[in-house]
Amino acid sequence: MSVGLFFQLLANGLMSGGMYALVASGLTLTLGVLKIFNFAQGQFFMLGAFVTFAVAEALGLPYPVAILAALISMAILGVVMYFGIIQQVMTNFFSSMMATIFFAMIISQGSLLTFASQERAIPPVFPGTLNLGEVSLNWGKLLVIGCAIVVMVALYYFMRTKIGTAMLAAAESSDVASLQGINAKQIFWVTMAVGCGLSGIAGAIIAPAMGAYLMMGTNVFMRALLVLMVGGMGSMSGALIAGFLVGIVESFAFQFVGYLNLIVILVLVGALMFFRPGGLLGKPLPVPGE
């Protein structure tokens, strides 16, 4: 393997891994605080990409505005989902899980009617490549990696704010958090906004590099589940680290085994689960109801 190919595969892995990490972080956040498993998380990722296309291409607005629009719109949709569906069923784990599946189906069918099955392409923000000797890297992929890192840093500092600390406290115990003066109900809808917004901004970031298409949400959600298993349920830092690990392994495995790369990841995840059932930085979750 040449040096140039190695760094290209590494860049592909970091690009995909950044998206997996952001989506998995939002999934981990809602799972930890609200104790619900949001099966619509991938659909928010897909909608974020389509909103970016609509704002940047249809309206002709700058790409940063499109990213902001995707973040805000998905955060608002997450709040609507919470007050419209989740709030009524969140006391029952399996009912809330089925409700998110129902909402995901609504988004999928609505997107099919609105955008059809045609892929929507967004011109690269920074066309061209960066050439360093034998290494040639696409500027668009580097932009995706850079934006993902910026969002992760912003998420890190957000979780250290008063709201972020309250969210972490509610994740430990909503009853104890209430005794400490934290409005748990307010934290719940804020958590949904942040979790869904993370998926939306991830879709907006990746859109210029991969375009926007209907199945992209399902594909990234499958990887996000693997990221949760590797990083550990309820661990934000585990989700970020595992996201990049899964992306890099997927990229290099594709070079050698093609589309069987997912099998390689599944085998490695299975081996990890055997030795560390709680993942790298998490702990095994109790069975709901026990």
Secondary structure, 3 states (H helix, E strand, C coil): CCHHHHHHHHHHHHHHHHHHHHHHHHHHHHHHHCCCCCCCHHHHHHHHHHHHHHHHHHCCCCHHHHHHHHHHHHHHHHHHHHHHHHHHHCCCHHHHHHHHHHHHHHHHHHHHHHHCCCCECCCCCCCCEEEECCEEEEHHHHHHHHHHHHHHHHHHHHCCCHHHHHHHHHHHCHHHHHHCCCCHHHHHHHHHHHHHHHHHHHHHHHHHHHCECCCHHHHHHHHHHHHHHHHCCCCHHHHHHHHHHHHHHHHHHHHHHHHHHHHHHHHHHHHHHHHCCCCCCCCCCCCCCC
